Amino acid sequence: MDFFTVTLIAVGLAMDCFAVAITSGIAIKQLKINHALQIALFFGGFQALMPILGWLAGVGLRDFISNIDHWIAFGLLSAIGLKMVYESRKLPEDKSNLNPLNFYVLTMLSIATSIDALAIGVSFAFLKIPLISSVIIIGTITFMISLIGVFMGNRTGHFFENKMELAGGLILIGIGLKILIGHLA
């Protein structure tokens, strides 16, 4: 898988974090740079960690399912993408009582937004994608997008939140189709 495709996967994965970062930016009334950095570091760190865990799980299964790995990658990416498209259609919930700077809240938000990255890590193992460079790309892009999201949320509110999650879902579905077509051709 080339750099461009991994970058697109990273952008797609980061859209959940972007949506939550926007909501976090809205919830923080006196936003400081260290608040935005803290949120972005958590989201980027967990998005980088989860593919490693998924890859470790997938490596053990890779030899058993090598004949259908492209179907599994397609299925995982499509399922994640469809979930994101579905969730983008939901109305935003009132999260004014949420303190995104609380360690436990931020950890739970980071885990919740990076579960998709765990499944991507499994796909990476099946497709024999280089892990270290992919994880660095995913973590860095998520960090930057989350940082931007916190500031955007603090300034513009919920306008972009659902649109970005929809775009991320469509990107992941497209990548899943590309992998499937590439292996079937």
Backbone as CSV, one residue per row, in Angstrom:
resi,resn,N_x,N_y,N_z,CA_x,CA_y,CA_z,C_x,C_y,C_z
1,MET,0.861,-1.171,0.000,0.000,0.000,0.000,0.903,1.228,0.000
2,ASP,0.608,2.172,-0.828,1.470,3.336,-0.969,1.172,4.411,0.089
3,PHE,2.051,5.398,0.126,1.953,6.497,1.094,0.622,7.226,0.981
4,PHE,0.184,7.468,-0.241,-1.067,8.196,-0.470,-2.262,7.448,0.119
5,THR,-2.317,6.138,-0.082,-3.433,5.341,0.433,-3.418,5.309,1.954
6,VAL,-2.254,5.137,2.552,-2.165,5.153,4.017,-2.577,6.528,4.547
7,THR,-2.199,7.582,3.845,-2.591,8.931,4.254,-4.108,9.095,4.186
8,LEU,-4.726,8.572,3.132,-6.188,8.640,3.038,-6.856,7.851,4.162
9,ILE,-6.312,6.689,4.486,-6.842,5.908,5.607,-6.716,6.719,6.896
10,ALA,-5.574,7.362,7.091,-5.358,8.176,8.293,-6.363,9.310,8.377
11,VAL,-6.614,9.966,7.261,-7.593,11.062,7.245,-8.982,10.520,7.561
12,GLY,-9.328,9.398,6.956,-10.629,8.789,7.232,-10.793,8.420,8.700
13,LEU,-9.759,7.816,9.283,-9.806,7.447,10.700,-9.883,8.682,11.597
14,ALA,-9.233,9.750,11.195,-9.162,10.953,12.030,-10.477,11.725,12.078
15,MET,-11.428,11.406,11.213,-12.669,12.176,11.173,-13.506,12.016,12.444
16,ASP,-13.513,10.827,13.042,-14.201,10.672,14.333,-13.557,11.579,15.372
17,CYS,-12.230,11.578,15.399,-11.504,12.425,16.345,-11.776,13.900,16.058
18,PHE,-11.839,14.251,14.791,-12.122,15.630,14.400,-13.481,16.066,14.940
19,ALA,-14.486,15.198,14.776,-15.827,15.527,15.259,-15.843,15.705,16.778
20,VAL,-15.156,14.809,17.491,-15.112,14.912,18.956,-14.259,16.115,19.374
21,ALA,-13.206,16.406,18.623,-12.374,17.572,18.926,-13.171,18.868,18.773
22,ILE,-14.004,18.928,17.749,-14.865,20.105,17.576,-15.790,20.251,18.781
23,THR,-16.408,19.145,19.178,-17.296,19.166,20.346,-16.525,19.570,21.601
24,SER,-15.309,19.084,21.741,-14.475,19.450,22.888,-14.158,20.932,22.865
25,GLY,-13.847,21.457,21.694,-13.569,22.885,21.571,-14.761,23.740,21.948
26,ILE,-15.958,23.242,21.641,-17.175,23.956,22.028,-17.333,23.946,23.545
27,ALA,-17.028,22.800,24.167,-17.237,22.638,25.607,-16.248,23.441,26.451
28,ILE,-15.081,23.751,25.900,-14.065,24.488,26.655,-14.251,25.976,26.400
29,LYS,-14.696,26.671,27.428,-14.998,28.102,27.259,-13.736,28.958,27.204
30,GLN,-12.756,28.669,28.020,-11.503,29.434,28.058,-10.393,28.574,27.454
31,LEU,-10.432,28.394,26.146,-9.488,27.512,25.473,-8.089,28.103,25.483
32,LYS,-7.136,27.266,25.884,-5.711,27.616,25.849,-5.008,26.608,24.949
33,ILE,-3.852,26.969,24.448,-3.113,26.096,23.539,-2.805,24.743,24.178
34,ASN,-2.482,24.735,25.484,-2.167,23.454,26.125,-3.397,22.542,26.209
35,HIS,-4.611,23.108,26.257,-5.824,22.290,26.233,-5.942,21.586,24.885
36,ALA,-5.761,22.348,23.813,-5.868,21.783,22.468,-4.768,20.739,22.230
37,LEU,-3.565,21.020,22.695,-2.459,20.070,22.536,-2.724,18.777,23.303
38,GLN,-3.284,18.895,24.499,-3.590,17.713,25.305,-4.599,16.816,24.592
39,ILE,-5.658,17.401,24.088,-6.686,16.629,23.390,-6.102,15.995,22.131
40,ALA,-5.375,16.772,21.347,-4.784,16.256,20.103,-3.770,15.152,20.386
41,LEU,-2.992,15.287,21.449,-2.007,14.261,21.797,-2.684,12.948,22.187
42,PHE,-3.750,13.031,22.961,-4.484,11.819,23.335,-5.066,11.142,22.092
43,PHE,-5.754,11.923,21.250,-6.383,11.336,20.070,-5.334,10.760,19.125
44,GLY,-4.277,11.509,18.850,-3.221,11.024,17.967,-2.511,9.810,18.539
45,GLY,-2.260,9.826,19.844,-1.579,8.704,20.491,-2.396,7.421,20.444
46,PHE,-3.684,7.529,20.748,-4.527,6.331,20.717,-4.742,5.845,19.289
47,GLN,-4.861,6.768,18.325,-5.011,6.360,16.927,-3.743,5.653,16.442
48,ALA,-2.596,5.974,16.994,-1.347,5.302,16.627,-1.208,3.967,17.360
49,LEU,-1.661,3.885,18.592,-1.539,2.675,19.393,-2.468,1.553,18.917
50,MET,-3.686,1.881,18.590,-4.673,0.849,18.259,-4.319,0.029,17.018
51,PRO,-3.785,0.621,15.934,-3.395,-0.244,14.814,-2.289,-1.235,15.194
52,ILE,-1.430,-0.846,16.114,-0.386,-1.770,16.576,-1.030,-2.970,17.254
53,LEU,-1.999,-2.715,18.131,-2.689,-3.814,18.813,-3.445,-4.691,17.817
54,GLY,-4.113,-4.057,16.851,-4.829,-4.812,15.821,-3.886,-5.620,14.951
55,TRP,-2.739,-5.029,14.615,-1.745,-5.720,13.797,-1.226,-6.947,14.529
56,LEU,-0.946,-6.804,15.819,-0.459,-7.942,16.608,-1.476,-9.078,16.619
57,ALA,-2.751,-8.741,16.728,-3.796,-9.766,16.690,-3.894,-10.386,15.295
58,GLY,-3.774,-9.550,14.275,-3.927,-10.025,12.902,-2.771,-10.870,12.406
59,VAL,-1.563,-10.609,12.887,-0.391,-11.371,12.435,-0.558,-12.856,12.755
60,GLY,-1.136,-13.156,13.890,-1.341,-14.549,14.264,-2.329,-15.268,13.361
61,LEU,-3.229,-14.532,12.751,-4.250,-15.136,11.894,-3.914,-15.053,10.406
62,ARG,-2.908,-14.272,10.063,-2.612,-13.959,8.659,-2.414,-15.201,7.796
63,ASP,-1.652,-16.162,8.250,-1.369,-17.345,7.431,-2.603,-18.211,7.209
64,PHE,-3.530,-18.165,8.138,-4.724,-18.994,8.028,-5.735,-18.448,7.017
65,ILE,-5.708,-17.149,6.805,-6.732,-16.553,5.951,-6.157,-15.731,4.807
66,SER,-4.942,-16.055,4.389,-4.276,-15.259,3.353,-5.041,-15.256,2.029
67,ASN,-5.844,-16.289,1.753,-6.593,-16.339,0.493,-7.788,-15.387,0.464
68,ILE,-8.239,-14.958,1.625,-9.407,-14.072,1.661,-9.111,-12.750,2.359
69,ASP,-7.831,-12.442,2.555,-7.477,-11.234,3.297,-8.032,-9.956,2.664
70,HIS,-8.071,-9.896,1.337,-8.596,-8.703,0.669,-10.095,-8.534,0.932
71,TRP,-10.806,-9.652,1.048,-12.235,-9.571,1.382,-12.419,-9.084,2.822
72,ILE,-11.560,-9.542,3.708,-11.642,-9.102,5.107,-11.317,-7.613,5.211
73,ALA,-10.259,-7.176,4.528,-9.915,-5.752,4.544,-11.059,-4.921,3.977
74,PHE,-11.624,-5.375,2.847,-12.765,-4.682,2.258,-13.930,-4.625,3.248
75,GLY,-14.228,-5.755,3.882,-15.337,-5.811,4.840,-15.126,-4.891,6.032
76,LEU,-13.918,-4.922,6.599,-13.639,-4.069,7.763,-13.706,-2.586,7.396
77,LEU,-13.047,-2.211,6.310,-13.049,-0.803,5.908,-14.461,-0.337,5.550
78,SER,-15.210,-1.170,4.853,-16.581,-0.804,4.480,-17.478,-0.699,5.709
79,ALA,-17.337,-1.637,6.641,-18.158,-1.588,7.857,-17.860,-0.332,8.670
80,ILE,-16.582,-0.015,8.804,-16.204,1.196,9.539,-16.735,2.429,8.806
81,GLY,-16.551,2.448,7.494,-17.032,3.585,6.705,-18.536,3.748,6.784
82,LEU,-19.272,2.644,6.658,-20.730,2.708,6.757,-21.180,3.167,8.134
83,LYS,-20.489,2.710,9.172,-20.810,3.167,10.530,-20.616,4.675,10.654
84,MET,-19.526,5.165,10.078,-19.259,6.604,10.138,-20.306,7.385,9.339
85,VAL,-20.692,6.879,8.173,-21.727,7.540,7.373,-23.035,7.569,8.158
86,TYR,-23.401,6.443,8.766,-24.629,6.378,9.570,-24.584,7.368,10.731
87,GLU,-23.473,7.369,11.459,-23.363,8.257,12.616,-23.325,9.726,12.217
88,SER,-22.884,10.017,11.002,-22.847,11.408,10.555,-24.254,11.954,10.346
89,ARG,-25.220,11.073,10.195,-26.608,11.483,9.972,-27.340,11.751,11.283
90,LYS,-26.771,11.353,12.408,-27.402,11.568,13.707,-27.272,13.021,14.114
91,LEU,-28.250,13.473,14.859,-28.168,14.822,15.403,-27.163,14.854,16.541
92,PRO,-26.367,15.918,16.640,-25.403,15.994,17.742,-26.119,16.056,19.091
93,GLU,-25.589,15.305,20.026,-26.169,15.314,21.372,-25.631,16.505,22.143
94,ASP,-26.374,16.901,23.155,-25.917,18.001,24.001,-24.788,17.488,24.878
95,LYS,-23.593,18.017,24.678,-22.427,17.556,25.423,-21.874,18.665,26.311
96,SER,-22.750,19.581,26.712,-22.272,20.716,27.495,-21.776,20.304,28.879
97,ASN,-22.225,19.163,29.421,-21.775,18.701,30.731,-20.475,17.920,30.650
98,LEU,-19.981,17.682,29.476,-18.777,16.908,29.264,-17.544,17.788,29.470
99,ASN,-16.605,17.292,30.275,-15.345,18.013,30.460,-14.258,17.242,29.722
100,PRO,-13.940,17.655,28.502,-12.974,16.902,27.708,-11.546,16.986,28.242
101,LEU,-11.298,17.809,29.246,-9.959,17.909,29.818,-9.760,16.975,31.004
102,ASN,-10.836,16.365,31.493,-10.739,15.380,32.553,-10.027,14.150,31.998
103,PHE,-9.020,13.662,32.715,-8.193,12.550,32.232,-9.033,11.340,31.845
104,TYR,-9.985,10.954,32.674,-10.774,9.758,32.405,-11.721,9.971,31.231
105,VAL,-12.315,11.142,31.144,-13.196,11.452,30.015,-12.391,11.459,28.719
106,LEU,-11.237,12.105,28.740,-10.392,12.176,27.550,-9.889,10.794,27.136
107,THR,-9.554,9.960,28.094,-9.122,8.592,27.786,-10.265,7.809,27.142
108,MET,-11.458,7.909,27.693,-12.609,7.193,27.127,-12.947,7.710,25.728
109,LEU,-12.892,9.014,25.532,-13.132,9.574,24.198,-12.076,9.083,23.212
110,SER,-10.835,9.016,23.661,-9.739,8.566,22.798,-9.902,7.102,22.413
111,ILE,-10.288,6.279,23.353,-10.510,4.859,23.058,-11.697,4.706,22.110
112,ALA,-12.780,5.413,22.411,-13.990,5.296,21.591,-13.741,5.716,20.146
113,THR,-12.937,6.742,19.945,-12.687,7.220,18.583,-11.601,6.423,17.869
114,SER,-10.904,5.549,18.586,-9.814,4.815,17.942,-10.104,3.323,17.791
115,ILE,-11.280,2.881,18.128,-11.641,1.470,17.941,-11.540,1.101,16.461
116,ASP,-11.936,2.022,15.586,-11.836,1.767,14.146,-10.385,1.505,13.737
117,ALA,-9.453,2.206,14.371,-8.035,2.039,14.050,-7.546,0.640,14.436
118,LEU,-8.156,0.040,15.445,-7.823,-1.329,15.830,-8.133,-2.280,14.668
119,ALA,-9.302,-2.118,14.082,-9.687,-2.959,12.944,-8.776,-2.705,11.745
120,ILE,-8.368,-1.473,11.551,-7.449,-1.154,10.457,-6.122,-1.882,10.673
121,GLY,-5.667,-1.942,11.924,-4.432,-2.660,12.229,-4.523,-4.126,11.857
122,VAL,-5.684,-4.744,12.084,-5.891,-6.132,11.676,-5.759,-6.229,10.156
123,SER,-6.375,-5.298,9.441,-6.270,-5.282,7.970,-4.829,-5.120,7.522
124,PHE,-4.078,-4.249,8.193,-2.671,-4.047,7.849,-1.883,-5.355,7.971
125,ALA,-2.184,-6.134,9.004,-1.485,-7.412,9.186,-1.809,-8.363,8.049
126,PHE,-3.080,-8.438,7.654,-3.484,-9.339,6.582,-2.854,-8.936,5.256
127,LEU,-2.745,-7.643,5.020,-2.230,-7.140,3.741,-0.727,-6.904,3.757
128,LYS,-0.092,-7.217,4.888,1.363,-7.060,5.053,1.824,-5.622,4.790
129,ILE,1.080,-4.687,5.356,1.404,-3.258,5.250,2.508,-2.946,6.266
130,PRO,3.514,-2.139,5.907,4.542,-1.744,6.882,3.898,-1.001,8.063
131,LEU,4.101,-1.514,9.253,3.385,-1.000,10.419,3.924,0.332,10.922
132,ILE,5.224,0.450,11.123,5.786,1.636,11.783,5.480,2.907,11.009
133,SER,5.747,2.918,9.720,5.483,4.135,8.940,3.988,4.453,8.909
134,SER,3.138,3.435,8.823,1.691,3.653,8.802,1.200,4.241,10.116
135,VAL,1.725,3.720,11.221,1.319,4.207,12.547,1.764,5.655,12.745
136,ILE,2.949,5.981,12.285,3.440,7.362,12.401,2.546,8.300,11.595
137,ILE,2.178,7.886,10.388,1.303,8.711,9.544,-0.061,8.882,10.209
138,ILE,-0.647,7.794,10.676,-1.970,7.849,11.308,-1.943,8.733,12.550
139,GLY,-0.962,8.535,13.420,-0.877,9.330,14.649,-0.650,10.811,14.378
140,THR,0.232,11.116,13.438,0.548,12.510,13.125,-0.637,13.228,12.492
141,ILE,-1.278,12.587,11.533,-2.432,13.215,10.882,-3.571,13.398,11.869
142,THR,-3.817,12.396,12.695,-4.882,12.533,13.697,-4.564,13.653,14.666
143,PHE,-3.311,13.763,15.103,-2.907,14.843,15.994,-3.210,16.204,15.358
144,MET,-2.779,16.384,14.124,-2.964,17.684,13.465,-4.441,18.000,13.235
145,ILE,-5.198,17.013,12.761,-6.621,17.232,12.500,-7.373,17.505,13.795
146,SER,-7.018,16.804,14.863,-7.667,17.025,16.158,-7.340,18.411,16.708
147,LEU,-6.105,18.826,16.559,-5.697,20.152,17.008,-6.504,21.233,16.295
148,ILE,-6.621,21.092,14.995,-7.424,22.030,14.209,-8.881,21.971,14.654
149,GLY,-9.391,20.760,14.899,-10.784,20.584,15.309,-11.127,21.274,16.613
150,VAL,-10.230,21.205,17.579,-10.483,21.870,18.867,-10.650,23.377,18.654
151,PHE,-9.749,23.967,17.881,-9.827,25.412,17.642,-11.051,25.781,16.800
152,MET,-11.354,24.945,15.807,-12.547,25.213,14.991,-13.808,25.131,15.836
153,GLY,-13.875,24.117,16.685,-15.047,23.966,17.545,-15.218,25.142,18.475
154,ASN,-14.118,25.634,18.987,-14.178,26.775,19.898,-14.657,28.028,19.177
155,ARG,-14.408,28.102,17.874,-14.765,29.300,17.121,-16.034,29.161,16.284
156,THR,-16.283,27.978,15.712,-17.387,27.857,14.763,-18.506,26.913,15.183
157,GLY,-18.318,26.141,16.225,-19.384,25.254,16.683,-19.538,23.988,15.871
158,HIS,-20.760,23.493,15.794,-21.055,22.176,15.217,-21.208,22.173,13.701
159,PHE,-20.933,23.250,13.008,-21.211,23.324,11.574,-20.547,22.205,10.775
160,PHE,-19.259,21.915,11.032,-18.516,20.947,10.224,-18.560,19.515,10.747
161,GLU,-18.953,19.324,11.997,-18.795,18.041,12.673,-19.325,16.851,11.866
162,ASN,-20.597,16.836,11.523,-21.183,15.685,10.825,-20.690,15.560,9.393
163,LYS,-20.411,16.659,8.744,-19.934,16.625,7.357,-18.578,15.936,7.269
164,MET,-17.696,16.172,8.227,-16.372,15.565,8.199,-16.451,14.067,8.492
165,GLU,-17.343,13.671,9.381,-17.502,12.250,9.674,-18.049,11.516,8.447
166,LEU,-18.974,12.142,7.726,-19.499,11.569,6.483,-18.377,11.408,5.459
167,ALA,-17.563,12.433,5.283,-16.452,12.370,4.332,-15.468,11.268,4.711
168,GLY,-15.156,11.154,5.989,-14.239,10.105,6.449,-14.779,8.719,6.157
169,GLY,-16.063,8.510,6.374,-16.679,7.221,6.090,-16.618,6.869,4.619
170,LEU,-16.911,7.842,3.771,-16.857,7.603,2.325,-15.439,7.308,1.849
171,ILE,-14.448,7.964,2.448,-13.048,7.698,2.101,-12.687,6.249,2.436
172,LEU,-13.068,5.779,3.623,-12.732,4.409,4.017,-13.422,3.373,3.128
173,ILE,-14.667,3.629,2.759,-15.374,2.712,1.850,-14.654,2.664,0.502
174,GLY,-14.243,3.826,0.010,-13.523,3.885,-1.264,-12.209,3.117,-1.222
175,ILE,-11.485,3.228,-0.131,-10.216,2.500,0.002,-10.476,0.998,0.062
176,GLY,-11.531,0.599,0.768,-11.895,-0.821,0.811,-12.188,-1.365,-0.581
177,LEU,-12.929,-0.596,-1.372,-13.206,-1.005,-2.751,-11.931,-1.087,-3.578
178,LYS,-11.029,-0.141,-3.382,-9.751,-0.143,-4.127,-8.952,-1.398,-3.801
179,ILE,-8.896,-1.784,-2.534,-8.149,-2.996,-2.137,-8.800,-4.230,-2.775
180,LEU,-10.121,-4.307,-2.709,-10.811,-5.470,-3.265,-10.611,-5.569,-4.767
181,ILE,-10.797,-4.479,-5.464,-10.638,-4.481,-6.921,-9.189,-4.786,-7.294
182,GLY,-8.238,-4.232,-6.537,-6.825,-4.502,-6.806,-6.459,-5.966,-6.678
183,HIS,-7.067,-6.663,-5.717,-6.749,-8.092,-5.541,-7.529,-8.981,-6.510
184,LEU,-8.686,-8.530,-6.941,-9.474,-9.340,-7.869,-9.025,-9.169,-9.315
185,ALA,-8.355,-8.050,-9.604,-7.941,-7.774,-10.995,-6.726,-8.570,-11.411
